[in-house]
Structure formats: structure tokens, C-alpha cells
Amino acid sequence: MDFSTVFDPNVHVRSLTLVRHGRTAYNASGRIQGVIDIPLDEVGNWQVHQTGRALKALYVDGQKDQARHRLIVASDLGRAMATAHAFADLIGEEVHPDPRVRERHYGDWEGHATREIMDKYPADFNSWLHGEGGELKHNVEPDRHVGERATRAIAEWASKAEPDTDLYVFSHGACIADTVRTLLSADEDADANSAVFSMRNAHWARLIPIAIAGKPLRWALSDYNHGPAIADTPEWENPKL
């Protein structure tokens, strides 16, 4: 299905920004989180405040049109909600939780270190890395399903917003990558798929809708894996807190 058709081309938001949560202890130790509700660690809390300020500077303070609306949605998992509040609280906006933008469910692999999985299931792990579906043998949610549920959620929130609204969705690495692929209709394009990888912690992607009369709404990817300037330094993972 072409998921651009779930958006009304006559009623849409001005932009869509997808933000990954900050670092957790599982991220730091290389464990798969999925839908396990792991909180941000100390570094993650620091990261999201850097990102919150950067988003405000770029897309709120840096906009000439200060009258535009902002709608903030987040996965209901704690790490995503905390990341959303680091931005929303700065600009006085409410955060709307939505479980449909949760991380991909990693089934039997959740909570396990990637090294452990690679050693125990080398063929399936390698198949997963190459996008061939080996992880599905272990009750992992299909990528396509993740992208579809998140895209439907985004379309529903967009339909409730004013046309001058910037929509922000705070989510998770795999969910964001799958959603971007779905929005770009990249499922059958190997080059596009390989370019959309899981983002770094507290980084974001930004998409702009393209409406052409008589045609389904399309999306243009204007930025991907963007973070605050400090994220380009070693201090991003080892700040002097």
C-alpha cells in the first residue's frame, strides 16, 4: 500500500520532525531494548537537554513566523517521554503520549546483548543485519508493521492539527527509520533503504510535505540523523557532567 494516501493532501502539517530518545544504560551496554521501559541514564538526560535547546533554537526561535503552532507527540515509554519533555517544557507545550510510535518489539531478543545474540544465532543475526528477516524467527515485529502503525498514528495527529503546525514525534531508532522508509515509499528501493539507518541517540529527522493538486501527499526528507553541534565531539558520549 502507498501510505502517502493516509494523509489528506488538503489538510496537513507544515513539517514533521522525528526525534530519537537519549541514551539509556541498555544503549551504553549494547543491549536490545525494544518495548522494555528503560529510563534515560545520566548521559542520556544531559543529551536530551542539549537536543531540546537545539530544536528550540533552530525551529522555534529561528523561525520568522512565530505564530505557527506546534504539536508534540511521544511514545509512551519513559525514555521517549523524558526526551519530549526536554523540548516541550522549554516552549510551554503539552506532550501527547501515543503507544503506536513505540519502538519495534524485538520478541525473544529483548533485553539481550547484541554480542550474545550474534554468538547464539549467527545466521539469523547476520540475516537481520542485511535486512533479510532472520530476526523474524524469534518473534520480532516485522519492520513493515512498525512503519505502518507509526505512519497511521502520525497521519491521525496531522489531521487534528492546524495547517501551520510543526509536528514533533519523539520515538525510537528502529521505529523512526521504519517510519521514514514508509513515508518515502522506499520499501522496494534498495538504495533508499540502505540510506535510512537507525539514528544516534537524541538526534532527529525532518520531513516536509509536498502537496500537488490531484495527487497523494508526498514527503521530502530535508534532514536525517541531525544533532546538536556538540554531538560531533567525543563529549556527546562522555560529557563532563
C-alpha positions in Angstrom: 0.0 0.0 0.0 1.1 3.5 -0.7 1.0 5.1 2.7 1.0 8.6 1.3 -2.7 8.1 0.8 -3.4 8.0 4.5 -2.7 11.8 4.6 -5.3 14.2 3.3 -3.3 16.4 0.8 -5.6 19.3 1.6 -5.1 19.2 5.4 -1.5 18.6 6.5 1.1 19.9 8.9 3.9 22.3 7.8 6.7 19.9 8.9 7.3 16.6 10.6 10.3 16.2 13.0 11.1 12.7 14.3 13.3 12.7 17.4 15.1 9.6 18.9 15.3 9.4 22.7 18.6 10.0 24.6 20.9 7.3 25.8 20.0 4.6 28.3 22.0 2.0 30.2 21.0 -0.5 27.6 22.2 1.7 24.7 25.5 2.1 26.6 26.0 -1.6 27.1 24.8 -2.8 23.7 21.6 -4.5 24.8 18.3 -4.6 22.8 15.6 -2.6 24.4 12.5 -2.9 22.2 9.5 -2.1 24.3 11.2 -2.6 27.7 10.7 0.6 29.6 14.3 1.6 30.3 14.9 5.2 31.6 17.5 7.6 30.3 20.9 7.3 32.1 22.8 10.3 33.3 24.4 10.9 29.9 21.0 10.5 28.2 19.4 13.1 30.4 22.2 15.5 29.5 21.9 14.7 25.8 18.2 15.4 25.6 18.6 18.8 27.2 21.2 19.7 24.6 18.8 18.5 21.9 15.8 20.3 23.4 17.7 23.6 23.3 18.9 22.9 19.8 15.4 22.2 18.5 14.1 25.4 20.1 16.9 27.5 18.6 16.5 26.1 15.1 12.8 25.6 14.7 11.2 27.9 17.3 13.4 30.9 17.9 14.9 30.7 14.4 11.6 30.9 12.6 10.4 34.3 11.3 6.8 33.2 11.7 6.4 33.0 15.5 2.7 32.4 15.2 2.8 28.9 13.9 1.5 26.1 16.1 3.5 23.1 17.5 2.1 19.7 18.3 4.3 17.3 20.3 3.6 13.5 20.4 5.7 10.9 22.0 6.0 7.1 22.5 4.6 6.4 26.0 7.8 4.7 27.0 9.7 6.7 29.7 12.8 7.4 27.7 10.9 8.9 24.8 8.6 10.9 27.1 11.6 12.4 29.0 13.2 13.4 25.7 10.0 15.0 24.6 9.6 17.0 27.8 13.2 18.3 27.5 11.9 20.2 24.4 8.2 20.7 25.2 8.8 22.2 28.6 11.1 24.8 27.1 8.4 26.1 24.8 5.4 25.6 27.1 3.7 22.8 25.1 1.9 19.6 26.2 3.3 16.2 25.3 0.7 13.7 23.9 1.7 10.0 24.6 0.9 7.5 21.9 1.9 3.8 22.1 1.7 3.5 18.3 5.1 5.2 18.0 6.8 2.8 20.4 10.0 1.1 19.4 9.9 -2.1 17.4 9.1 -5.1 19.5 12.2 -7.4 19.5 10.4 -10.5 20.8 12.7 -13.1 22.3 15.8 -10.9 21.7 14.7 -8.1 24.0 17.0 -7.5 27.0 19.8 -9.5 25.5 23.2 -8.1 24.4 23.8 -8.0 20.6 27.0 -9.9 21.1 25.1 -12.7 22.9 22.6 -12.9 20.1 25.3 -12.8 17.4 27.1 -15.7 19.2 24.0 -17.8 19.8 22.2 -17.2 16.4 24.9 -16.2 14.0 23.0 -16.9 10.8 19.8 -15.2 12.0 21.8 -12.2 13.3 23.6 -11.8 10.0 20.3 -12.1 8.1 18.9 -9.3 10.3 21.8 -7.0 9.7 21.4 -7.5 5.9 17.6 -6.8 6.0 16.8 -10.4 5.1 14.4 -11.1 8.0 16.3 -13.7 10.1 15.1 -11.9 13.3 11.5 -12.8 12.5 12.2 -16.4 13.6 12.5 -15.0 17.1 9.1 -13.3 17.4 10.5 -9.9 16.4 7.9 -7.5 15.0 8.2 -7.0 11.2 9.8 -3.7 10.0 6.8 -3.1 7.7 4.4 -3.3 10.6 6.4 -0.8 12.7 6.4 1.7 9.9 2.7 1.3 9.1 1.5 1.7 12.7 3.6 4.7 13.3 2.6 6.3 10.0 -1.1 5.8 10.7 -0.6 7.5 14.1 1.2 10.4 12.5 -1.5 10.8 9.9 -4.1 10.9 12.6 -2.3 13.6 14.6 -1.7 15.6 11.5 -5.4 15.5 10.6 -6.1 17.2 14.0 -3.6 19.9 13.6 -3.8 23.4 12.0 -2.1 23.7 8.6 0.6 25.9 10.1 1.6 23.3 12.6 5.1 21.8 13.1 4.5 18.2 14.3 7.2 16.7 16.5 7.2 12.9 17.2 9.6 11.6 19.9 10.2 7.9 19.3 13.0 5.3 18.9 15.7 4.4 16.5 14.2 1.5 14.6 10.7 3.0 14.7 11.9 6.2 13.2 13.9 4.5 10.4 10.9 2.3 9.5 8.6 5.3 9.5 10.8 7.4 7.2 11.0 4.4 4.8 7.2 4.2 4.8 6.7 7.9 4.3 9.2 7.9 1.4 7.7 4.7 0.0 11.2 3.3 0.0 10.4 -0.3 0.8 11.2 -1.6 -2.7 14.2 0.8 -3.3 17.4 -0.9 -2.0 19.4 2.4 -2.3 16.8 4.3 -0.3 16.6 1.6 2.4 20.3 1.5 2.9 20.4 5.2 3.4 17.9 5.2 6.2 19.6 3.7 9.2 18.9 3.9 12.9 19.8 7.4 14.2 22.1 8.2 17.1 20.6 9.0 20.5 18.9 12.4 20.8 19.2 13.0 17.0 16.4 13.8 14.6 15.0 13.6 11.1 12.9 16.3 9.5 10.4 15.9 6.6 8.4 18.4 4.6 5.1 17.6 2.9 4.7 18.2 -0.8 1.1 18.7 -1.9 0.3 18.7 -5.6 -3.3 19.2 -6.7 -4.9 15.9 -7.6 -2.1 13.7 -6.3 -1.4 12.0 -3.0 0.6 13.8 -0.4 4.4 13.1 -0.7 7.2 13.7 1.7 10.7 15.1 1.2 13.4 14.3 3.6 15.2 17.5 4.4 17.4 16.2 7.2 18.4 12.9 8.8 20.5 12.0 11.8 20.9 15.6 12.8 22.0 16.5 16.3 23.3 19.5 18.3 26.8 20.7 17.3 28.3 19.1 20.4 27.2 15.7 19.2 30.0 15.9 16.7 32.6 15.8 19.5 33.7 12.9 21.8 31.9 14.7 24.7 28.5 13.5 23.3 29.0 10.1 24.9 31.4 11.2 27.7 30.3 14.7 28.9 31.8 16.3 31.9 28.7 16.3 33.9 
